[in-house]
Amino acid sequence: MSNRQKFHPMAIASYWIQALRTWLFLLVLTLINGGSYLVILGIVALALVQAIAKYLTRSYVISPEKIIIYHGFFRKKETDIPYERIQTIKQRQWFFYKPFNIIQILIETAGGKSQEAEGELPAVDINTLQLLESYRHREPLEKEPQTAAEATYHVTDEQIFLFGITDLSILASLTALIAFGTELIPDSWYTNVVTTAEDAYRRGWIFLLGLALLVFVSIMLISLAKNFFQFYNFNVSRSNQTLTIESGLLERKVQKIPVDKIQGIRIRQQVLRKVLKLSSVEIILAGGQEKQGENNTPTKLYVLPIISDSKLYQTLDQLLPEWHMQQPDLIRASTNKIWYFWRWYLLFIPVIIAGFYFHFYWGLAAMLVATYFLFCAWLDYHYQGYAIQTASRLCLQTFESLTKVQTFVERPKIQALTNQTSKWLYPKQIGHTKMTLKTGLGSEAIKLKFIGQKHQQKLKLFFNK
Protein backbone atom coordinates (compact mmCIF):
# COMPACT_ATOMS: atom_id res chain seq x y z
CA MET A 1 0.00 0.00 0.00
CA SER A 2 2.80 2.39 -0.95
CA ASN A 3 0.48 4.43 -3.15
CA ARG A 4 -1.34 7.48 -1.85
CA GLN A 5 -4.78 6.51 -0.53
CA LYS A 6 -7.96 8.37 0.37
CA PHE A 7 -9.80 7.55 3.58
CA HIS A 8 -13.12 5.72 3.51
CA PRO A 9 -16.06 8.14 2.91
CA MET A 10 -17.30 7.33 6.44
CA ALA A 11 -14.43 9.57 7.60
CA ILE A 12 -16.84 12.43 6.87
CA ALA A 13 -19.06 11.19 9.73
CA SER A 14 -16.06 11.10 12.10
CA TYR A 15 -14.96 14.61 11.11
CA TRP A 16 -18.56 15.83 11.44
CA ILE A 17 -18.82 14.52 15.01
CA GLN A 18 -15.51 16.21 15.88
CA ALA A 19 -16.71 19.50 14.38
CA LEU A 20 -20.03 19.34 16.26
CA ARG A 21 -18.10 18.79 19.52
CA THR A 22 -16.15 21.96 18.77
CA TRP A 23 -19.37 23.89 18.15
CA LEU A 24 -21.21 22.26 21.08
CA PHE A 25 -20.71 25.23 23.39
CA LEU A 26 -22.27 27.60 20.85
CA LEU A 27 -25.14 25.18 20.18
CA VAL A 28 -25.99 24.87 23.89
CA LEU A 29 -25.71 28.62 24.38
CA THR A 30 -28.07 29.21 21.44
CA LEU A 31 -30.64 26.74 22.81
CA ILE A 32 -30.52 28.20 26.34
CA ASN A 33 -31.07 31.72 25.09
CA GLY A 34 -33.94 30.68 22.82
CA GLY A 35 -32.02 31.12 19.59
CA SER A 36 -33.54 30.50 16.18
CA TYR A 37 -33.55 26.95 14.85
CA LEU A 38 -32.18 28.36 11.61
CA VAL A 39 -29.03 29.40 13.50
CA ILE A 40 -28.68 25.88 14.91
CA LEU A 41 -29.27 24.36 11.46
CA GLY A 42 -26.66 26.74 10.04
CA ILE A 43 -24.07 25.62 12.62
CA VAL A 44 -24.78 21.94 11.88
CA ALA A 45 -24.49 22.59 8.11
CA LEU A 46 -21.25 24.54 8.59
CA ALA A 47 -19.82 21.61 10.60
CA LEU A 48 -20.76 19.26 7.73
CA VAL A 49 -19.06 21.49 5.15
CA GLN A 50 -15.96 21.56 7.37
CA ALA A 51 -16.01 17.73 7.60
CA ILE A 52 -16.31 17.30 3.81
CA ALA A 53 -13.45 19.75 3.26
CA LYS A 54 -11.25 17.76 5.65
CA TYR A 55 -12.07 14.53 3.85
CA LEU A 56 -11.24 15.94 0.43
CA THR A 57 -7.88 17.39 1.53
CA ARG A 58 -6.49 14.45 3.50
CA SER A 59 -4.82 11.22 2.41
CA TYR A 60 -2.14 8.78 3.55
CA VAL A 61 0.61 6.40 2.48
CA ILE A 62 1.71 3.25 4.33
CA SER A 63 5.15 2.12 3.24
CA PRO A 64 7.47 -0.54 4.75
CA GLU A 65 9.53 2.24 6.38
CA LYS A 66 6.98 4.74 7.67
CA ILE A 67 3.47 6.19 7.63
CA ILE A 68 2.91 9.47 5.79
CA ILE A 69 -0.22 11.57 6.36
CA TYR A 70 -1.04 14.47 4.03
CA HIS A 71 -3.47 17.23 4.95
CA GLY A 72 -4.26 20.80 4.00
CA PHE A 73 -5.38 22.64 0.86
CA PHE A 74 -3.82 26.12 0.83
CA ARG A 75 -1.16 25.14 3.38
CA LYS A 76 -0.20 21.58 2.60
CA LYS A 77 1.34 19.56 5.46
CA GLU A 78 3.02 16.20 5.50
CA THR A 79 3.51 14.14 8.69
CA ASP A 80 6.09 11.32 8.59
CA ILE A 81 5.98 8.70 11.38
CA PRO A 82 8.73 6.04 11.28
CA TYR A 83 7.65 2.75 12.82
CA GLU A 84 10.46 2.74 15.40
CA ARG A 85 9.06 5.96 16.93
CA ILE A 86 5.58 4.52 17.50
CA GLN A 87 4.74 3.95 21.15
CA THR A 88 1.10 2.84 21.00
CA ILE A 89 -1.48 2.20 18.32
CA LYS A 90 -5.14 2.73 19.27
CA GLN A 91 -8.01 1.24 17.35
CA ARG A 92 -11.54 2.64 17.56
CA GLN A 93 -14.74 1.52 15.91
CA TRP A 94 -17.95 3.52 16.16
CA PHE A 95 -21.13 1.43 15.98
CA PHE A 96 -21.88 2.89 12.53
CA TYR A 97 -18.42 1.77 11.29
CA LYS A 98 -19.14 -1.93 11.88
CA PRO A 99 -21.31 -2.60 8.79
CA PHE A 100 -18.49 -1.26 6.58
CA ASN A 101 -15.76 -3.23 8.43
CA ILE A 102 -13.71 -0.08 8.96
CA ILE A 103 -11.91 1.37 12.00
CA GLN A 104 -10.20 4.53 13.19
CA ILE A 105 -6.48 4.26 14.00
CA LEU A 106 -4.63 6.66 16.32
CA ILE A 107 -0.83 6.57 16.41
CA GLU A 108 1.09 7.96 19.38
CA THR A 109 4.85 8.40 19.68
CA ALA A 110 6.99 8.69 22.81
CA GLY A 111 8.36 12.04 21.69
CA GLY A 112 5.01 13.57 20.79
CA LYS A 113 4.45 17.15 21.94
CA SER A 114 0.80 17.42 20.97
CA GLN A 115 -2.19 16.79 23.19
CA GLU A 116 -3.62 14.66 20.38
CA ALA A 117 -2.32 11.59 18.59
CA GLU A 118 0.56 12.37 16.22
CA GLY A 119 -1.11 10.37 13.47
CA GLU A 120 -4.79 9.70 12.76
CA LEU A 121 -6.35 7.46 10.14
CA PRO A 122 -10.03 8.31 10.73
CA ALA A 123 -11.61 5.58 8.58
CA VAL A 124 -9.64 2.73 7.01
CA ASP A 125 -10.20 -0.94 6.29
CA ILE A 126 -9.69 -3.18 9.32
CA ASN A 127 -6.89 -5.05 7.49
CA THR A 128 -4.85 -1.83 7.53
CA LEU A 129 -4.08 -2.41 11.21
CA GLN A 130 -2.60 -5.82 10.46
CA LEU A 131 -0.46 -4.25 7.73
CA LEU A 132 0.80 -1.57 10.14
CA GLU A 133 1.65 -4.13 12.82
CA SER A 134 3.50 -6.33 10.33
CA TYR A 135 5.67 -3.40 9.19
CA ARG A 136 6.11 -2.19 12.76
CA HIS A 137 7.34 -5.55 14.07
CA ARG A 138 9.09 -6.51 10.81
CA GLU A 139 6.92 -9.61 10.44
CA PRO A 140 5.61 -11.16 7.21
CA LEU A 141 2.01 -10.24 6.49
CA GLU A 142 1.03 -13.85 5.88
CA LYS A 143 2.01 -15.56 9.10
CA GLU A 144 0.91 -18.46 11.24
CA PRO A 145 -2.32 -18.12 13.22
CA GLN A 146 -1.87 -16.04 16.33
CA THR A 147 -1.29 -17.98 19.53
CA ALA A 148 -3.72 -17.70 22.42
CA ALA A 149 -3.24 -14.89 24.91
CA GLU A 150 -0.95 -15.71 27.83
CA ALA A 151 -3.26 -14.00 30.35
CA THR A 152 -6.64 -12.27 30.16
CA TYR A 153 -9.02 -10.34 32.39
CA HIS A 154 -12.66 -9.52 31.65
CA VAL A 155 -14.89 -7.00 33.44
CA THR A 156 -18.47 -8.21 33.91
CA ASP A 157 -21.62 -6.06 33.81
CA GLU A 158 -22.02 -6.55 37.57
CA GLN A 159 -18.55 -5.12 38.14
CA ILE A 160 -19.30 -2.13 35.92
CA PHE A 161 -22.45 -1.56 37.98
CA LEU A 162 -20.37 -1.52 41.19
CA PHE A 163 -17.82 0.76 39.54
CA GLY A 164 -20.57 3.18 38.49
CA ILE A 165 -22.36 3.46 41.83
CA THR A 166 -19.05 4.01 43.67
CA ASP A 167 -17.58 6.49 41.17
CA LEU A 168 -17.02 9.67 43.19
CA SER A 169 -15.43 11.46 40.23
CA ILE A 170 -18.90 12.10 38.79
CA LEU A 171 -19.58 14.43 41.74
CA ALA A 172 -16.57 16.60 40.87
CA SER A 173 -17.62 16.69 37.21
CA LEU A 174 -21.19 17.71 38.09
CA THR A 175 -19.98 20.38 40.52
CA ALA A 176 -17.74 21.89 37.82
CA LEU A 177 -20.60 21.70 35.31
CA ILE A 178 -23.00 23.46 37.69
CA ALA A 179 -20.43 26.15 38.52
CA PHE A 180 -19.81 26.72 34.82
CA GLY A 181 -23.52 26.56 33.97
CA THR A 182 -24.47 29.33 36.41
CA GLU A 183 -22.60 31.77 34.16
CA LEU A 184 -24.76 30.80 31.17
CA ILE A 185 -28.20 30.20 32.70
CA PRO A 186 -30.60 33.07 31.95
CA ASP A 187 -31.77 35.14 34.93
CA SER A 188 -35.35 33.87 34.51
CA TRP A 189 -34.19 30.26 34.94
CA TYR A 190 -32.10 31.17 37.97
CA THR A 191 -35.08 32.96 39.55
CA ASN A 192 -37.27 29.89 39.00
CA VAL A 193 -34.66 27.65 40.65
CA VAL A 194 -34.41 29.93 43.70
CA THR A 195 -38.23 30.10 43.97
CA THR A 196 -38.50 26.31 43.75
CA ALA A 197 -35.84 25.91 46.45
CA GLU A 198 -37.67 28.30 48.79
CA ASP A 199 -40.92 26.44 48.16
CA ALA A 200 -39.21 23.12 48.93
CA TYR A 201 -37.84 24.59 52.18
CA ARG A 202 -41.34 25.64 53.25
CA ARG A 203 -42.75 22.17 52.55
CA GLY A 204 -40.54 20.65 55.27
CA TRP A 205 -37.69 18.22 55.71
CA ILE A 206 -39.56 15.20 54.28
CA PHE A 207 -39.97 16.95 50.93
CA LEU A 208 -36.31 18.05 51.01
CA LEU A 209 -35.24 14.48 51.78
CA GLY A 210 -37.26 13.19 48.82
CA LEU A 211 -35.72 15.84 46.57
CA ALA A 212 -32.22 14.92 47.76
CA LEU A 213 -32.98 11.24 47.06
CA LEU A 214 -34.14 12.12 43.54
CA VAL A 215 -30.92 14.05 42.90
CA PHE A 216 -28.86 11.14 44.29
CA VAL A 217 -30.61 8.60 42.04
CA SER A 218 -30.12 10.90 39.02
CA ILE A 219 -26.38 11.16 39.75
CA MET A 220 -26.13 7.36 40.07
CA LEU A 221 -27.90 6.87 36.73
CA ILE A 222 -25.59 9.36 35.01
CA SER A 223 -22.56 7.60 36.52
CA LEU A 224 -23.82 4.16 35.46
CA ALA A 225 -24.48 5.34 31.89
CA LYS A 226 -21.06 6.98 31.65
CA ASN A 227 -19.20 3.89 32.88
CA PHE A 228 -21.21 1.41 30.81
CA PHE A 229 -20.43 3.42 27.66
CA GLN A 230 -16.73 3.47 28.61
CA PHE A 231 -16.10 -0.02 30.06
CA TYR A 232 -18.70 -2.24 28.38
CA ASN A 233 -17.16 -5.65 27.54
CA PHE A 234 -13.77 -4.53 28.88
CA ASN A 235 -11.00 -7.03 28.11
CA VAL A 236 -7.28 -6.88 28.73
CA SER A 237 -4.96 -9.59 27.42
CA ARG A 238 -1.22 -10.23 27.35
CA SER A 239 0.44 -11.77 24.28
CA ASN A 240 4.22 -11.88 24.00
CA GLN A 241 5.40 -8.36 24.92
CA THR A 242 2.12 -6.54 24.26
CA LEU A 243 -0.88 -5.62 26.40
CA THR A 244 -4.13 -5.30 24.45
CA ILE A 245 -6.96 -3.32 26.07
CA GLU A 246 -10.44 -3.20 24.48
CA SER A 247 -13.63 -1.59 25.74
CA GLY A 248 -16.59 0.60 24.77
CA LEU A 249 -20.24 0.35 23.83
CA LEU A 250 -21.01 2.90 21.11
CA GLU A 251 -17.33 3.41 20.31
CA ARG A 252 -15.21 0.27 20.59
CA LYS A 253 -11.62 1.11 21.52
CA VAL A 254 -8.61 -1.20 21.18
CA GLN A 255 -5.17 -0.16 22.39
CA LYS A 256 -1.96 -2.16 22.04
CA ILE A 257 0.78 -1.22 24.50
CA PRO A 258 4.34 -2.60 24.44
CA VAL A 259 5.19 -3.73 27.98
CA ASP A 260 8.58 -1.99 27.91
CA LYS A 261 6.82 1.40 27.44
CA ILE A 262 5.13 1.20 30.86
CA GLN A 263 6.56 3.84 33.21
CA GLY A 264 4.72 2.77 36.34
CA ILE A 265 1.65 1.11 37.85
CA ARG A 266 -0.92 2.93 39.96
CA ILE A 267 -3.55 1.35 42.22
CA ARG A 268 -6.50 3.54 43.23
CA GLN A 269 -9.08 2.80 45.92
CA GLN A 270 -11.82 5.31 46.70
CA VAL A 271 -13.43 5.40 50.14
CA LEU A 272 -16.59 3.58 49.03
CA ARG A 273 -14.59 0.92 47.17
CA LYS A 274 -12.41 0.32 50.22
CA VAL A 275 -15.54 -0.76 52.10
CA LEU A 276 -16.34 -3.20 49.27
CA LYS A 277 -12.65 -4.26 49.00
CA LEU A 278 -12.41 -3.21 45.36
CA SER A 279 -9.58 -1.38 43.57
CA SER A 280 -8.71 0.07 40.17
CA VAL A 281 -5.35 -0.27 38.41
CA GLU A 282 -3.95 2.08 35.78
CA ILE A 283 -0.65 2.12 33.96
CA ILE A 284 1.52 5.19 33.43
CA LEU A 285 2.97 5.85 29.99
CA ALA A 286 5.34 8.52 28.74
CA GLY A 287 4.47 10.34 25.54
CA GLY A 288 1.17 11.30 23.98
CA GLN A 289 -1.96 10.45 25.94
CA GLU A 290 -5.52 11.57 25.48
CA LYS A 291 -6.63 14.59 27.49
CA GLN A 292 -9.81 15.33 29.34
CA GLY A 293 -11.28 17.78 31.82
CA GLU A 294 -10.88 21.50 32.33
CA ASN A 295 -7.22 21.20 33.25
CA ASN A 296 -6.44 19.03 30.22
CA THR A 297 -5.25 16.20 32.44
CA PRO A 298 -4.28 12.84 30.92
CA THR A 299 -7.05 10.28 30.70
CA LYS A 300 -6.51 7.39 33.15
CA LEU A 301 -5.39 4.32 31.23
CA TYR A 302 -7.01 1.50 33.18
CA VAL A 303 -5.61 -1.98 32.85
CA LEU A 304 -7.96 -3.28 35.57
CA PRO A 305 -10.87 -0.82 36.01
CA ILE A 306 -12.33 -2.77 38.93
CA ILE A 307 -11.07 -5.89 40.69
CA SER A 308 -11.41 -7.42 44.13
CA ASP A 309 -8.44 -6.95 46.45
CA SER A 310 -8.12 -10.72 46.87
CA LYS A 311 -7.35 -11.17 43.14
CA LEU A 312 -5.47 -7.90 42.55
CA TYR A 313 -1.81 -8.90 42.80
CA GLN A 314 -2.35 -12.38 41.36
CA THR A 315 -3.95 -10.92 38.22
CA LEU A 316 -1.28 -8.22 37.89
CA ASP A 317 1.45 -10.84 38.18
CA GLN A 318 -0.15 -12.78 35.31
CA LEU A 319 -0.52 -9.74 33.05
CA LEU A 320 2.82 -8.12 33.96
CA PRO A 321 5.13 -10.86 35.28
CA GLU A 322 8.18 -8.59 34.73
CA TRP A 323 7.01 -6.35 37.57
CA HIS A 324 6.72 -9.17 40.17
CA MET A 325 3.88 -7.27 41.82
CA GLN A 326 3.25 -7.93 45.50
CA GLN A 327 1.50 -6.11 48.32
CA PRO A 328 3.84 -3.44 49.74
CA ASP A 329 4.97 -3.48 53.35
CA LEU A 330 4.45 0.24 53.88
CA ILE A 331 6.34 2.50 56.28
CA ARG A 332 4.03 5.16 57.79
CA ALA A 333 6.39 8.09 57.54
CA SER A 334 4.25 10.71 59.33
CA THR A 335 3.31 8.91 62.58
CA ASN A 336 2.30 11.19 65.49
CA LYS A 337 2.28 14.31 63.28
CA ILE A 338 -1.47 14.81 62.85
CA TRP A 339 -1.20 18.36 64.27
CA TYR A 340 0.72 19.55 61.18
CA PHE A 341 -2.02 18.26 58.87
CA TRP A 342 -4.80 19.82 60.92
CA ARG A 343 -3.39 23.13 62.12
CA TRP A 344 -4.69 25.43 59.35
CA TYR A 345 -8.13 23.81 59.23
CA LEU A 346 -8.58 24.43 62.97
CA LEU A 347 -8.94 28.10 62.05
CA PHE A 348 -12.50 27.14 61.06
CA ILE A 349 -13.44 27.08 64.77
CA PRO A 350 -13.95 30.89 65.08
CA VAL A 351 -15.90 30.83 61.81
CA ILE A 352 -18.18 28.07 63.16
CA ILE A 353 -18.79 29.97 66.40
CA ALA A 354 -19.58 33.17 64.48
CA GLY A 355 -21.88 31.23 62.16
CA PHE A 356 -23.91 29.78 65.03
CA TYR A 357 -24.07 33.22 66.62
CA PHE A 358 -25.72 34.80 63.55
CA HIS A 359 -27.75 31.85 62.26
CA PHE A 360 -27.98 28.17 63.18
CA TYR A 361 -27.79 26.91 59.58
CA TRP A 362 -24.74 29.07 58.81
CA GLY A 363 -22.93 27.56 61.75
CA LEU A 364 -24.03 24.05 60.74
CA ALA A 365 -22.79 24.57 57.18
CA ALA A 366 -19.41 25.87 58.43
CA MET A 367 -19.10 22.90 60.80
CA LEU A 368 -19.83 20.39 58.01
CA VAL A 369 -17.23 22.01 55.73
CA ALA A 370 -14.64 22.00 58.53
CA THR A 371 -15.41 18.36 59.35
CA TYR A 372 -14.94 17.38 55.71
CA PHE A 373 -11.55 19.07 55.43
CA LEU A 374 -10.36 17.69 58.78
CA PHE A 375 -11.43 14.20 57.70
CA CYS A 376 -9.54 14.53 54.38
CA ALA A 377 -6.44 15.78 56.24
CA TRP A 378 -6.67 12.82 58.63
CA LEU A 379 -6.88 10.40 55.70
CA ASP A 380 -3.83 12.06 54.15
CA TYR A 381 -1.92 11.71 57.43
CA HIS A 382 -3.08 8.16 58.09
CA TYR A 383 -2.38 6.63 54.69
CA GLN A 384 0.72 8.32 53.32
CA GLY A 385 3.85 6.20 53.33
CA TYR A 386 6.37 4.38 51.19
CA ALA A 387 7.91 0.95 50.64
CA ILE A 388 11.27 0.14 49.04
CA GLN A 389 10.36 -3.24 47.59
CA THR A 390 13.57 -4.05 45.69
CA ALA A 391 16.89 -2.38 44.93
CA SER A 392 15.13 -0.47 42.13
CA ARG A 393 11.39 -0.59 42.97
CA LEU A 394 9.60 2.01 45.07
CA CYS A 395 5.97 2.24 46.13
CA LEU A 396 4.61 5.63 47.22
CA GLN A 397 1.22 5.82 48.92
CA THR A 398 -0.75 9.07 49.16
CA PHE A 399 -4.37 10.12 49.61
CA GLU A 400 -6.09 12.53 47.24
CA SER A 401 -9.73 13.33 46.49
CA LEU A 402 -11.02 10.67 48.93
CA THR A 403 -8.88 8.10 47.11
CA LYS A 404 -5.94 6.04 48.34
CA VAL A 405 -3.29 5.98 45.63
CA GLN A 406 -0.34 3.58 45.45
CA THR A 407 2.24 4.37 42.76
CA PHE A 408 4.80 1.68 41.88
CA VAL A 409 7.78 2.97 39.93
CA GLU A 410 11.29 1.89 39.03
CA ARG A 411 14.14 4.15 40.13
CA PRO A 412 15.30 5.05 36.56
CA LYS A 413 11.79 6.42 35.87
CA ILE A 414 12.07 8.97 38.71
CA GLN A 415 13.21 12.27 37.20
CA ALA A 416 14.06 14.15 40.38
CA LEU A 417 13.87 14.00 44.18
CA THR A 418 13.57 17.11 46.37
CA ASN A 419 13.82 17.21 50.17
CA GLN A 420 12.42 20.32 51.84
CA THR A 421 12.11 21.66 55.36
CA SER A 422 11.81 25.02 57.13
CA LYS A 423 13.42 26.79 60.07
CA TRP A 424 10.39 25.75 62.18
CA LEU A 425 10.31 22.12 61.04
CA TYR A 426 14.09 21.50 60.95
CA PRO A 427 14.59 21.48 64.78
CA LYS A 428 11.83 18.88 65.01
CA GLN A 429 13.56 16.80 62.26
CA ILE A 430 10.53 17.03 59.97
CA GLY A 431 10.33 17.87 56.27
CA HIS A 432 8.69 17.12 52.92
CA THR A 433 9.90 14.87 50.10
CA LYS A 434 8.78 15.36 46.50
CA MET A 435 9.43 12.93 43.66
CA THR A 436 8.88 13.91 40.02
CA LEU A 437 7.80 11.21 37.57
CA LYS A 438 7.48 11.32 33.80
CA THR A 439 3.79 10.94 32.91
CA GLY A 440 2.14 11.55 29.57
CA LEU A 441 3.56 14.63 27.86
CA GLY A 442 4.80 16.20 31.09
CA SER A 443 5.67 15.27 34.64
CA GLU A 444 3.87 14.67 37.92
CA ALA A 445 5.02 15.35 41.48
CA ILE A 446 4.21 12.95 44.33
CA LYS A 447 4.73 14.51 47.74
CA LEU A 448 5.11 12.98 51.20
CA LYS A 449 4.38 15.70 53.77
CA PHE A 450 5.69 16.12 57.31
CA ILE A 451 7.85 13.00 57.35
CA GLY A 452 10.89 12.38 59.55
CA GLN A 453 14.31 13.40 58.25
CA LYS A 454 15.52 9.79 58.59
CA HIS A 455 12.89 8.81 56.01
CA GLN A 456 13.98 11.68 53.77
CA GLN A 457 17.56 10.43 53.87
CA LYS A 458 16.46 6.85 53.22
CA LEU A 459 14.56 7.91 50.09
CA LYS A 460 17.49 10.06 48.97
CA LEU A 461 19.89 7.12 49.29
CA PHE A 462 17.52 4.96 47.24
CA PHE A 463 17.28 7.61 44.53
CA ASN A 464 21.07 8.21 44.35
CA LYS A 465 22.05 4.53 44.06
Buried (B, 14 or more C-beta within 10 A) or exposed (E): BEEEBEBBEBBBBBBBBBBBEEBEEEBEEBEEEEBEEEEBEEBBEEBBEBBBBBBEBBBBBBEEEBBBBBBEEEEEEEBEBEBEBBBBBBBBBBEEBEEBEBBBBBBBBEEBEEEEBBBBBBBBBBEBBEBBBBBBEEEEEEEEEEEEBEBBBEBEEEBBBBBBBBBBBBEEBBEEEEEEEEEEBEEEEEEEEEEEEEEBEEEEEEEEEEBEEEEEEEBBEBBBEBBBEBBBBBBBBBBEEBBBBBBBEEBBBBBBBBBEBBBBBBBBBBBBBBEBEBBBBBBBBBBBBBBEEEEEBBEBBBBBBBBEBEEBBEBBBBBBEEBEBBEBEBBBBBEEBBEBBBEEBEEBEEBBEEBBEEEEEBBEEBBEBBEEBBEBBBBBBBBBBBBBBEEEBBBBBBBEEBBBBBBBBBBEBBEEBEBEBEEEBEEEEBBBBBBBBBBBBEEBEBBBBBBBBEBBEBBEEBBEE
